[in-house]
Amino acid sequence: MAVDLIERVVAWEALDSRGTPTVACAIRTESGAEGEAVAPSGASTGAHEAHERRDGGERFGGKGVREAVAAFADEIEPALVGRDALDQAGVDSALRALDGTPNLSRLGANAVLAASVACAIGAARSMGLPLWRALCPDLPPLLPLPMVNVISGGAHAGGLVDVQDFLVVPVGAATFAEAIEWASRVRAASATVLRARGHEVALVADEGGLAAPLPSNRAALDVLLEGIERSGLEPGREVAIAVDVAATQLLADDTYVLASENRTLRADELVDEIAAWVEDYPIVSIEDALGEDDLDGWRLATGRLADRIQLLGDDLFVTSPSRLGTGIREGIANAVLVKPNQIGTLTEARRVVVMAQDAGYGTVLSARSGETEDSWLTDLAVGWRTGQLKVGSTTRSERTAKWNRLLRIESEYPAATFAGRGALG
């Protein structure tokens, strides 16, 4: 078996797409292979996620990461030098053991993930392979169905509407290239709809989506539906809708507050509201329909909706094998959003993908609102065969870097398969 030992690990403070500091890492192996990665960061974060390490103080409003970077020279590099870069599980196990906490709060998930991904990229280059091929050596590439942000609210757009994201899913597209063109067409048409209603669309939200102070969450669905129709595509058959409610962000004293509508809902009333949306619009996926610990609400939502749509857990599962295992045993939701920085290492994130797929749950690999120009997430989606990918809109370079990577893979590998509608189950 080939071995390529790590001989150097360095880190530095970089900036993500919101201008917030994050951790960047580069590794070099004895063969001369190099891997580099920059950790993303979320705005709408679940309480059960792995913890980032931040400096506090005045620099960058307390969000600097110099202490996390310093840990590389003091601890992380000594722990990784001499380890086989081709042994991802061994590298990730060493990182977790070095941290010594359940949530990576000592070294920080931002530091650990940057090192984990840099090692994976370095290993692939050592083998002379693209990352996706190193992760999946025996099968042709499976290009994921994109879930594309068009209208944003919640924590991604200053709460202009309560729901965090309204997205399009090009379920009728035959190729990834066609899918992303359709999504771009709908976004442009939706911007036209907003302008016609008197809204400014020059500024975009964190993930590149359109942001406007709409009178209700249903109004955002109306705009998106009209955008699909105006684009010349057929709602439901060619382009469907996905919604990220991010319900944990709406919780106050055990009720859900729709501030833009001046309404307060119990869990059962929120489920009724979402079920009405599903009835009235071509919705195929609802993410975080209830709060992260509202298991009774999730059971109700699953009973009402899971046989009709993809019911996707993000804050509910936080890419945790333990929390996903509970959901599978109790029959809660039917799909999992996978964000590697929620758990901190690629080994554990991939374990969640395998667990979900073995249980018949859908898998959606996802970027964060604070992203970078890296495109390794795309290779993970292809190599892990997740079937779906959610990285934001079709604007902003940290978003298009991921879509562009898929366009290249599709153009270079004629044997590639596009997951299409089948990814939704």
Buried (B, 14 or more C-beta within 10 A) or exposed (E): EEEBBBBEBBBBBBBBBBEBBBBBBBBBBBBEBBBBBBBBBBBBBBEBBBBBBBBEEEBBEEBBBBBBBBBBEEBBBEBBEEBBBBBBEBBBBBBBEBBEEEBBBBBBBBBBBBBBBBBBBBBBBBBEBBBBBBBBEEEEBBBBBBBBBBBBBBBBBEBBBBBBBBBBBBBBBEBBBBBBBBBBBBBBBBBBBBEEEEBEBEEBBBBBBBBBEBEBBBBBBBBBBBBBBBBEBEBBEBBBBBBBBBBBBBBEEEBBBBEBBEBBBEBEEBBEBBBEBBEEBBBBBBBBBBBBBBBEBBBBBBEBBBEEBBBBBBBBBBBBBEBBBBBBEEEBBBBBBBBBBBBBBBBBBBBBBEBBBEBEBBBBBBBBBBBBEBBBBBBBBBBBBBBBBBBBBBBBEBBBBBBBBBBEBBEEBEEBBBBBBEBBE
